[in-house]
Amino acid sequence: MAYHFVFWAPYGVETGAGILHRLLPLLDMFFMISGFFITTRYRERVTDLRSYGAFMRGRAARLLPLHYMTTGFFVLVALAAWSVGAKNYPWLHDFQALPYHLLLLHGLGLTDGLALNYPSWSISAEFFSYALFPLILLTLRLGGLRGLLVGIAIWITLLEVASAYGWFPSGHWMTADAMGAYRALADFMIGAAASIVVERRFVDLRRHWPGLVLTALAVGAMLVGFQYYVVMPLMILSLVLTALAETANPQSTARLAPLMPVTRVAFGIYLIHPVMEVLFLEGLWYHWLKNTGVVPFYLFWLLPMMATVAVALLSARYVEPLCAKWIQPRKPARASVHPGLISV
C-alpha cells in the first residue's frame, strides 16, 4: 500500500519507492503461506472431483466477491474516463482486459500489462495454483516430499530458462506480475513442501526466536539489495521455523490476538487500497489539496491508509459474507429426530 501511495508524493518519491520496492519479495511469502495453509488444511480432504469442486467453490466464495467489486469500481472509472474523453487514462486498455479479469486469466500473460485493479493479478495467480492443486497432491501421494521437491526444482528450472530467453516482460520470473501466475505456482509449491516438512517435524523446534531471526535476516537482505537467490531461501527457512514453533505451542502467539481483526483482512486491504488511491490521492489530493499547502502529503496519506483498513474491516464483516452465500450456499442442517418419535 505504501509503495503504491508514495508515487503521489511531491518529494521523496525515488527514495521511498526505491526502499519499498526492495520489499516486494514479501509477496512471494504470501503465496508460500497460501500453499502452506491450503496443503495443511485440504491435503486429506481433496480426494476426488467432488471434493475438489467443493474446494474450488470455497476458495471462490472467499476471494471472488471482493475481486469483482473492486474490478467493478475500476470499470466505472474507465467508463467515466471514456465519457469525458480522458486522454491520459487507459480506458480502452481496461475494457480490453476486462474479460480476462472476470475469468481470472489476467495473471497468465494474456493481457498487455496490468489493468483495472492492478494488484488483482495475484487473485488470478492464486486460482492458477488452486487449479493445479490436485497435481501437487498427486505428486505427494506418488512421490512423497522428495517427489514434490523434484517437481519444484523442475518448475523453477523451466522458469529460469524462460527468463533467460526473455519470456517475462519484467525480465525475470521472480518479478513477474501480469505473468505472475507462474511465479506464484513456484511459491505455492514451496509452501506445500514446507507444510509436509512441518508436519513430519524433522526438527523439534518450540521457540520462535529462530524464525524471527531468519525473518529479520530476510527483510534485511531485501533492504540491502540482495538478489532473490539469497532472499528466497531465508524466507523459506523463516516460514518453516516459525511454523514449527507455532504448531508445537499454539498458545505461544496468544498475545498477538488483538492484531487478528486486522491481519484477517490483509487480503481485503491489498485489493481495496487502489480504490482508496483513486478516491483520496488522485481525486482529493492531486486535484485539490496538492496546490493548497493545507496539509503535508506524508500526513495526508495516513487518511487513505486508515480508510483502506476501515473499509476492509467493514467489507469482511458485512459485504463479503453476504456475497459468498450466493457462490457457496450453506448446506441445510440435518433435522434431528426427537427421541419420542421413535416409539410413535
TORKOL-4160 file (C-alpha; in steps of 0.2 Angstrom, whole numbers, padded with zeros to 4 digits, m for minus):
344
<pt num="1" X="0000" Y="0000" Z="0000"/>
<pt num="2" X="0014" Y="0012" Z="0005"/>
<pt num="3" X="0023" Y="0008" Z="m0011"/>
<pt num="4" X="0009" Y="0012" Z="m0022"/>
<pt num="5" X="0004" Y="0028" Z="m0012"/>
<pt num="6" X="0021" Y="0035" Z="m0012"/>
<pt num="7" X="0021" Y="0039" Z="m0031"/>
<pt num="8" X="0009" Y="0053" Z="m0027"/>
<pt num="9" X="0021" Y="0062" Z="m0016"/>
<pt num="10" X="0028" Y="0079" Z="m0021"/>
<pt num="11" X="0045" Y="0074" Z="m0015"/>
<pt num="12" X="0055" Y="0059" Z="m0009"/>
<pt num="13" X="0047" Y="0048" Z="m0022"/>
<pt num="14" X="0063" Y="0040" Z="m0029"/>
<pt num="15" X="0070" Y="0036" Z="m0011"/>
<pt num="16" X="0054" Y="0030" Z="m0004"/>
<pt num="17" X="0049" Y="0019" Z="m0019"/>
<pt num="18" X="0066" Y="0013" Z="m0021"/>
<pt num="19" X="0066" Y="0007" Z="m0002"/>
<pt num="20" X="0049" Y="0000" Z="m0003"/>
<pt num="21" X="0052" Y="m0009" Z="m0020"/>
<pt num="22" X="0065" Y="m0019" Z="m0012"/>
<pt num="23" X="0052" Y="m0027" Z="0000"/>
<pt num="24" X="0042" Y="m0034" Z="m0015"/>
<pt num="25" X="0048" Y="m0052" Z="m0012"/>
<pt num="26" X="0037" Y="m0052" Z="0003"/>
<pt num="27" X="0023" Y="m0055" Z="m0010"/>
<pt num="28" X="0031" Y="m0072" Z="m0013"/>
<pt num="29" X="0030" Y="m0075" Z="0006"/>
<pt num="30" X="0011" Y="m0073" Z="0004"/>
<pt num="31" X="0010" Y="m0086" Z="m0010"/>
<pt num="32" X="0021" Y="m0098" Z="0001"/>
<pt num="33" X="0010" Y="m0096" Z="0016"/>
<pt num="34" X="m0005" Y="m0099" Z="0005"/>
<pt num="35" X="0002" Y="m0115" Z="m0001"/>
<pt num="36" X="0007" Y="m0120" Z="0016"/>
<pt num="37" X="m0011" Y="m0117" Z="0024"/>
<pt num="38" X="m0020" Y="m0124" Z="0009"/>
<pt num="39" X="m0010" Y="m0140" Z="0009"/>
<pt num="40" X="m0011" Y="m0142" Z="0028"/>
<pt num="41" X="m0030" Y="m0140" Z="0028"/>
<pt num="42" X="m0035" Y="m0149" Z="0012"/>
<pt num="43" X="m0022" Y="m0162" Z="0008"/>
<pt num="44" X="m0033" Y="m0176" Z="0016"/>
<pt num="45" X="m0049" Y="m0168" Z="0010"/>
<pt num="46" X="m0047" Y="m0166" Z="m0008"/>
<pt num="47" X="m0048" Y="m0184" Z="m0014"/>
<pt num="48" X="m0059" Y="m0184" Z="m0030"/>
<pt num="49" X="m0068" Y="m0172" Z="m0042"/>
<pt num="50" X="m0082" Y="m0169" Z="m0030"/>
<pt num="51" X="m0071" Y="m0164" Z="m0015"/>
<pt num="52" X="m0061" Y="m0154" Z="m0027"/>
<pt num="53" X="m0076" Y="m0144" Z="m0034"/>
<pt num="54" X="m0081" Y="m0141" Z="m0016"/>
<pt num="55" X="m0063" Y="m0134" Z="m0013"/>
<pt num="56" X="m0064" Y="m0123" Z="m0028"/>
<pt num="57" X="m0081" Y="m0116" Z="m0023"/>
<pt num="58" X="m0075" Y="m0112" Z="m0006"/>
<pt num="59" X="m0060" Y="m0103" Z="m0012"/>
<pt num="60" X="m0071" Y="m0093" Z="m0024"/>
<pt num="61" X="m0083" Y="m0089" Z="m0011"/>
<pt num="62" X="m0068" Y="m0082" Z="m0001"/>
<pt num="63" X="m0059" Y="m0072" Z="m0014"/>
<pt num="64" X="m0071" Y="m0068" Z="m0029"/>
<pt num="65" X="m0084" Y="m0056" Z="m0021"/>
<pt num="66" X="m0071" Y="m0043" Z="m0017"/>
<pt num="67" X="m0061" Y="m0045" Z="m0033"/>
<pt num="68" X="m0077" Y="m0042" Z="m0043"/>
<pt num="69" X="m0082" Y="m0027" Z="m0033"/>
<pt num="70" X="m0066" Y="m0019" Z="m0034"/>
<pt num="71" X="m0065" Y="m0023" Z="m0053"/>
<pt num="72" X="m0082" Y="m0016" Z="m0055"/>
<pt num="73" X="m0076" Y="0001" Z="m0047"/>
<pt num="74" X="m0062" Y="0002" Z="m0059"/>
<pt num="75" X="m0074" Y="m0002" Z="m0074"/>
<pt num="76" X="m0085" Y="0013" Z="m0068"/>
<pt num="77" X="m0069" Y="0024" Z="m0068"/>
<pt num="78" X="m0064" Y="0018" Z="m0085"/>
<pt num="79" X="m0082" Y="0022" Z="m0091"/>
<pt num="80" X="m0081" Y="0040" Z="m0083"/>
<pt num="81" X="m0064" Y="0042" Z="m0092"/>
<pt num="82" X="m0071" Y="0037" Z="m0109"/>
<pt num="83" X="m0087" Y="0048" Z="m0107"/>
<pt num="84" X="m0076" Y="0063" Z="m0105"/>
<pt num="85" X="m0063" Y="0058" Z="m0117"/>
<pt num="86" X="m0049" Y="0057" Z="m0105"/>
<pt num="87" X="m0033" Y="0056" Z="m0115"/>
<pt num="88" X="m0022" Y="0051" Z="m0100"/>
<pt num="89" X="m0032" Y="0037" Z="m0094"/>
<pt num="90" X="m0030" Y="0020" Z="m0102"/>
<pt num="91" X="m0049" Y="0016" Z="m0103"/>
<pt num="92" X="m0048" Y="0006" Z="m0119"/>
<pt num="93" X="m0034" Y="m0005" Z="m0112"/>
<pt num="94" X="m0045" Y="m0008" Z="m0096"/>
<pt num="95" X="m0060" Y="m0013" Z="m0107"/>
<pt num="96" X="m0050" Y="m0025" Z="m0117"/>
<pt num="97" X="m0043" Y="m0033" Z="m0101"/>
<pt num="98" X="m0060" Y="m0034" Z="m0093"/>
<pt num="99" X="m0065" Y="m0052" Z="m0099"/>
<pt num="100" X="m0048" Y="m0059" Z="m0093"/>
<pt num="101" X="m0051" Y="m0051" Z="m0076"/>
<pt num="102" X="m0068" Y="m0058" Z="m0075"/>
<pt num="103" X="m0062" Y="m0076" Z="m0080"/>
<pt num="104" X="m0047" Y="m0074" Z="m0068"/>
<pt num="105" X="m0035" Y="m0076" Z="m0083"/>
<pt num="106" X="m0026" Y="m0059" Z="m0081"/>
<pt num="107" X="m0011" Y="m0066" Z="m0072"/>
<pt num="108" X="m0006" Y="m0078" Z="m0085"/>
<pt num="109" X="0002" Y="m0066" Z="m0098"/>
<pt num="110" X="m0014" Y="m0065" Z="m0109"/>
<pt num="111" X="m0016" Y="m0046" Z="m0106"/>
<pt num="112" X="m0004" Y="m0032" Z="m0112"/>
<pt num="113" X="0002" Y="m0027" Z="m0094"/>
<pt num="114" X="m0008" Y="m0023" Z="m0079"/>
<pt num="115" X="m0026" Y="m0016" Z="m0080"/>
<pt num="116" X="m0041" Y="m0011" Z="m0069"/>
<pt num="117" X="m0037" Y="m0016" Z="m0051"/>
<pt num="118" X="m0019" Y="m0019" Z="m0054"/>
<pt num="119" X="m0015" Y="m0029" Z="m0038"/>
<pt num="120" X="m0028" Y="m0042" Z="m0043"/>
<pt num="121" X="m0016" Y="m0051" Z="m0054"/>
<pt num="122" X="m0012" Y="m0061" Z="m0038"/>
<pt num="123" X="m0030" Y="m0067" Z="m0037"/>
<pt num="124" X="m0028" Y="m0074" Z="m0055"/>
<pt num="125" X="m0011" Y="m0082" Z="m0049"/>
<pt num="126" X="m0019" Y="m0089" Z="m0033"/>
<pt num="127" X="m0033" Y="m0098" Z="m0044"/>
<pt num="128" X="m0020" Y="m0104" Z="m0056"/>
<pt num="129" X="m0012" Y="m0113" Z="m0041"/>
<pt num="130" X="m0028" Y="m0119" Z="m0034"/>
<pt num="131" X="m0032" Y="m0126" Z="m0052"/>
<pt num="132" X="m0016" Y="m0136" Z="m0051"/>
<pt num="133" X="m0018" Y="m0141" Z="m0033"/>
<pt num="134" X="m0023" Y="m0159" Z="m0037"/>
<pt num="135" X="m0007" Y="m0161" Z="m0047"/>
<pt num="136" X="0003" Y="m0156" Z="m0031"/>
<pt num="137" X="m0007" Y="m0169" Z="m0021"/>
<pt num="138" X="m0005" Y="m0182" Z="m0034"/>
<pt num="139" X="0014" Y="m0179" Z="m0033"/>
<pt num="140" X="0014" Y="m0180" Z="m0014"/>
<pt num="141" X="0004" Y="m0196" Z="m0015"/>
<pt num="142" X="0015" Y="m0205" Z="m0028"/>
<pt num="143" X="0032" Y="m0197" Z="m0024"/>
<pt num="144" X="0031" Y="m0190" Z="m0007"/>
<pt num="145" X="0040" Y="m0175" Z="m0001"/>
<pt num="146" X="0055" Y="m0180" Z="m0012"/>
<pt num="147" X="0044" Y="m0181" Z="m0027"/>
<pt num="148" X="0037" Y="m0163" Z="m0024"/>
<pt num="149" X="0054" Y="m0156" Z="m0021"/>
<pt num="150" X="0059" Y="m0163" Z="m0038"/>
<pt num="151" X="0044" Y="m0156" Z="m0046"/>
<pt num="152" X="0048" Y="m0139" Z="m0038"/>
<pt num="153" X="0066" Y="m0140" Z="m0045"/>
<pt num="154" X="0060" Y="m0144" Z="m0062"/>
<pt num="155" X="0047" Y="m0130" Z="m0062"/>
<pt num="156" X="0060" Y="m0117" Z="m0056"/>
<pt num="157" X="0072" Y="m0123" Z="m0069"/>
<pt num="158" X="0059" Y="m0120" Z="m0083"/>
<pt num="159" X="0056" Y="m0103" Z="m0076"/>
<pt num="160" X="0074" Y="m0099" Z="m0076"/>
<pt num="161" X="0076" Y="m0105" Z="m0094"/>
<pt num="162" X="0060" Y="m0094" Z="m0099"/>
<pt num="163" X="0068" Y="m0079" Z="m0090"/>
<pt num="164" X="0084" Y="m0082" Z="m0099"/>
<pt num="165" X="0075" Y="m0081" Z="m0116"/>
<pt num="166" X="0066" Y="m0065" Z="m0111"/>
<pt num="167" X="0049" Y="m0073" Z="m0109"/>
<pt num="168" X="0044" Y="m0062" Z="m0094"/>
<pt num="169" X="0042" Y="m0043" Z="m0098"/>
<pt num="170" X="0049" Y="m0039" Z="m0081"/>
<pt num="171" X="0065" Y="m0048" Z="m0085"/>
<pt num="172" X="0064" Y="m0062" Z="m0073"/>
<pt num="173" X="0050" Y="m0074" Z="m0066"/>
<pt num="174" X="0053" Y="m0068" Z="m0048"/>
<pt num="175" X="0047" Y="m0051" Z="m0053"/>
<pt num="176" X="0033" Y="m0055" Z="m0064"/>
<pt num="177" X="0016" Y="m0048" Z="m0061"/>
<pt num="178" X="0005" Y="m0049" Z="m0077"/>
<pt num="179" X="0013" Y="m0066" Z="m0079"/>
<pt num="180" X="0014" Y="m0069" Z="m0061"/>
<pt num="181" X="0004" Y="m0085" Z="m0060"/>
<pt num="182" X="0019" Y="m0095" Z="m0065"/>
<pt num="183" X="0029" Y="m0086" Z="m0051"/>
<pt num="184" X="0015" Y="m0089" Z="m0039"/>
<pt num="185" X="0014" Y="m0108" Z="m0043"/>
<pt num="186" X="0033" Y="m0110" Z="m0038"/>
<pt num="187" X="0030" Y="m0101" Z="m0022"/>
<pt num="188" X="0014" Y="m0111" Z="m0018"/>
<pt num="189" X="0023" Y="m0127" Z="m0021"/>
<pt num="190" X="0037" Y="m0122" Z="m0010"/>
<pt num="191" X="0023" Y="m0118" Z="0004"/>
<pt num="192" X="0016" Y="m0135" Z="0001"/>
<pt num="193" X="0033" Y="m0144" Z="0004"/>
<pt num="194" X="0035" Y="m0133" Z="0019"/>
<pt num="195" X="0019" Y="m0140" Z="0026"/>
<pt num="196" X="0025" Y="m0158" Z="0024"/>
<pt num="197" X="0041" Y="m0153" Z="0032"/>
<pt num="198" X="0032" Y="m0145" Z="0047"/>
<pt num="199" X="0020" Y="m0160" Z="0049"/>
<pt num="200" X="0034" Y="m0173" Z="0050"/>
<pt num="201" X="0044" Y="m0162" Z="0062"/>
<pt num="202" X="0061" Y="m0166" Z="0056"/>
<pt num="203" X="0067" Y="m0153" Z="0069"/>
<pt num="204" X="0058" Y="m0152" Z="0086"/>
<pt num="205" X="0058" Y="m0133" Z="0087"/>
<pt num="206" X="0047" Y="m0125" Z="0101"/>
<pt num="207" X="0054" Y="m0107" Z="0102"/>
<pt num="208" X="0050" Y="m0093" Z="0090"/>
<pt num="209" X="0067" Y="m0084" Z="0090"/>
<pt num="210" X="0075" Y="m0094" Z="0076"/>
<pt num="211" X="0061" Y="m0090" Z="0065"/>
<pt num="212" X="0061" Y="m0071" Z="0070"/>
<pt num="213" X="0079" Y="m0070" Z="0067"/>
<pt num="214" X="0078" Y="m0078" Z="0049"/>
<pt num="215" X="0063" Y="m0066" Z="0046"/>
<pt num="216" X="0074" Y="m0051" Z="0051"/>
<pt num="217" X="0088" Y="m0058" Z="0040"/>
<pt num="218" X="0077" Y="m0060" Z="0025"/>
<pt num="219" X="0070" Y="m0042" Z="0027"/>
<pt num="220" X="0087" Y="m0035" Z="0030"/>
<pt num="221" X="0093" Y="m0044" Z="0014"/>
<pt num="222" X="0079" Y="m0036" Z="0004"/>
<pt num="223" X="0083" Y="m0019" Z="0010"/>
<pt num="224" X="0102" Y="m0021" Z="0007"/>
<pt num="225" X="0098" Y="m0026" Z="m0011"/>
<pt num="226" X="0102" Y="m0044" Z="m0011"/>
<pt num="227" X="0095" Y="m0054" Z="m0025"/>
<pt num="228" X="0081" Y="m0066" Z="m0024"/>
<pt num="229" X="0093" Y="m0081" Z="m0024"/>
<pt num="230" X="0098" Y="m0075" Z="m0006"/>
<pt num="231" X="0081" Y="m0069" Z="0000"/>
<pt num="232" X="0070" Y="m0083" Z="m0005"/>
<pt num="233" X="0080" Y="m0097" Z="0005"/>
<pt num="234" X="0079" Y="m0085" Z="0020"/>
<pt num="235" X="0060" Y="m0083" Z="0018"/>
<pt num="236" X="0058" Y="m0102" Z="0016"/>
<pt num="237" X="0068" Y="m0106" Z="0032"/>
<pt num="238" X="0059" Y="m0092" Z="0042"/>
<pt num="239" X="0042" Y="m0099" Z="0036"/>
<pt num="240" X="0047" Y="m0117" Z="0041"/>
<pt num="241" X="0055" Y="m0112" Z="0058"/>
<pt num="242" X="0040" Y="m0101" Z="0063"/>
<pt num="243" X="0028" Y="m0114" Z="0058"/>
<pt num="244" X="0037" Y="m0127" Z="0068"/>
<pt num="245" X="0037" Y="m0116" Z="0084"/>
<pt num="246" X="0018" Y="m0112" Z="0081"/>
<pt num="247" X="0012" Y="m0129" Z="0079"/>
<pt num="248" X="0022" Y="m0136" Z="0094"/>
<pt num="249" X="0015" Y="m0122" Z="0105"/>
<pt num="250" X="m0001" Y="m0114" Z="0098"/>
<pt num="251" X="m0003" Y="m0103" Z="0113"/>
<pt num="252" X="0014" Y="m0095" Z="0111"/>
<pt num="253" X="0006" Y="m0082" Z="0100"/>
<pt num="254" X="m0009" Y="m0078" Z="0110"/>
<pt num="255" X="m0003" Y="m0061" Z="0114"/>
<pt num="256" X="m0005" Y="m0057" Z="0096"/>
<pt num="257" X="m0024" Y="m0059" Z="0097"/>
<pt num="258" X="m0028" Y="m0041" Z="0097"/>
<pt num="259" X="m0020" Y="m0039" Z="0080"/>
<pt num="260" X="m0030" Y="m0053" Z="0072"/>
<pt num="261" X="m0045" Y="m0042" Z="0066"/>
<pt num="262" X="m0033" Y="m0033" Z="0055"/>
<pt num="263" X="m0022" Y="m0047" Z="0050"/>
<pt num="264" X="m0038" Y="m0057" Z="0044"/>
<pt num="265" X="m0042" Y="m0043" Z="0032"/>
<pt num="266" X="m0025" Y="m0042" Z="0024"/>
<pt num="267" X="m0032" Y="m0048" Z="0008"/>
<pt num="268" X="m0045" Y="m0035" Z="0008"/>
<pt num="269" X="m0033" Y="m0021" Z="0012"/>
<pt num="270" X="m0022" Y="m0027" Z="m0003"/>
<pt num="271" X="m0037" Y="m0026" Z="m0015"/>
<pt num="272" X="m0046" Y="m0011" Z="m0008"/>
<pt num="273" X="m0031" Y="0001" Z="m0007"/>
<pt num="274" X="m0031" Y="0005" Z="m0026"/>
<pt num="275" X="m0049" Y="0011" Z="m0024"/>
<pt num="276" X="m0044" Y="0022" Z="m0010"/>
<pt num="277" X="m0029" Y="0028" Z="m0020"/>
<pt num="278" X="m0041" Y="0034" Z="m0034"/>
<pt num="279" X="m0053" Y="0042" Z="m0021"/>
<pt num="280" X="m0041" Y="0051" Z="m0010"/>
<pt num="281" X="m0024" Y="0053" Z="m0019"/>
<pt num="282" X="m0030" Y="0056" Z="m0036"/>
<pt num="283" X="m0047" Y="0064" Z="m0033"/>
<pt num="284" X="m0044" Y="0073" Z="m0017"/>
<pt num="285" X="m0025" Y="0076" Z="m0016"/>
<pt num="286" X="m0020" Y="0078" Z="m0034"/>
<pt num="287" X="m0034" Y="0088" Z="m0040"/>
<pt num="288" X="m0037" Y="0099" Z="m0024"/>
<pt num="289" X="m0026" Y="0098" Z="m0009"/>
<pt num="290" X="m0009" Y="0097" Z="m0018"/>
<pt num="291" X="m0008" Y="0115" Z="m0023"/>
<pt num="292" X="m0016" Y="0122" Z="m0007"/>
<pt num="293" X="m0002" Y="0118" Z="0006"/>
<pt num="294" X="m0016" Y="0115" Z="0019"/>
<pt num="295" X="m0008" Y="0098" Z="0024"/>
<pt num="296" X="0008" Y="0089" Z="0021"/>
<pt num="297" X="0007" Y="0074" Z="0009"/>
<pt num="298" X="0015" Y="0062" Z="0022"/>
<pt num="299" X="0002" Y="0067" Z="0035"/>
<pt num="300" X="m0012" Y="0066" Z="0022"/>
<pt num="301" X="m0008" Y="0049" Z="0016"/>
<pt num="302" X="m0012" Y="0042" Z="0033"/>
<pt num="303" X="m0030" Y="0045" Z="0028"/>
<pt num="304" X="m0032" Y="0034" Z="0013"/>
<pt num="305" X="m0022" Y="0021" Z="0023"/>
<pt num="306" X="m0034" Y="0021" Z="0038"/>
<pt num="307" X="m0049" Y="0022" Z="0026"/>
<pt num="308" X="m0042" Y="0006" Z="0017"/>
<pt num="309" X="m0041" Y="m0003" Z="0034"/>
<pt num="310" X="m0058" Y="0003" Z="0039"/>
<pt num="311" X="m0067" Y="m0002" Z="0023"/>
<pt num="312" X="m0058" Y="m0019" Z="0023"/>
<pt num="313" X="m0065" Y="m0022" Z="0040"/>
<pt num="314" X="m0082" Y="m0017" Z="0036"/>
<pt num="315" X="m0082" Y="m0027" Z="0020"/>
<pt num="316" X="m0076" Y="m0043" Z="0028"/>
<pt num="317" X="m0089" Y="m0041" Z="0042"/>
<pt num="318" X="m0105" Y="m0036" Z="0031"/>
<pt num="319" X="m0102" Y="m0037" Z="0012"/>
<pt num="320" X="m0091" Y="m0052" Z="0008"/>
<pt num="321" X="m0100" Y="m0065" Z="0018"/>
<pt num="322" X="m0117" Y="m0060" Z="0010"/>
<pt num="323" X="m0109" Y="m0061" Z="m0007"/>
<pt num="324" X="m0101" Y="m0078" Z="m0003"/>
<pt num="325" X="m0118" Y="m0085" Z="0001"/>
<pt num="326" X="m0123" Y="m0084" Z="m0017"/>
<pt num="327" X="m0107" Y="m0093" Z="m0023"/>
<pt num="328" X="m0107" Y="m0106" Z="m0009"/>
<pt num="329" X="m0124" Y="m0108" Z="0000"/>
<pt num="330" X="m0124" Y="m0116" Z="0017"/>
<pt num="331" X="m0129" Y="m0134" Z="0017"/>
<pt num="332" X="m0146" Y="m0136" Z="0027"/>
<pt num="333" X="m0143" Y="m0143" Z="0044"/>
<pt num="334" X="m0149" Y="m0161" Z="0046"/>
<pt num="335" X="m0165" Y="m0162" Z="0056"/>
<pt num="336" X="m0163" Y="m0171" Z="0072"/>
<pt num="337" X="m0175" Y="m0184" Z="0077"/>
<pt num="338" X="m0184" Y="m0182" Z="0093"/>
<pt num="339" X="m0182" Y="m0197" Z="0104"/>
<pt num="340" X="m0201" Y="m0198" Z="0107"/>
<pt num="341" X="m0204" Y="m0200" Z="0089"/>
<pt num="342" X="m0195" Y="m0217" Z="0088"/>
<pt num="343" X="m0209" Y="m0225" Z="0098"/>
<pt num="344" X="m0223" Y="m0217" Z="0088"/>
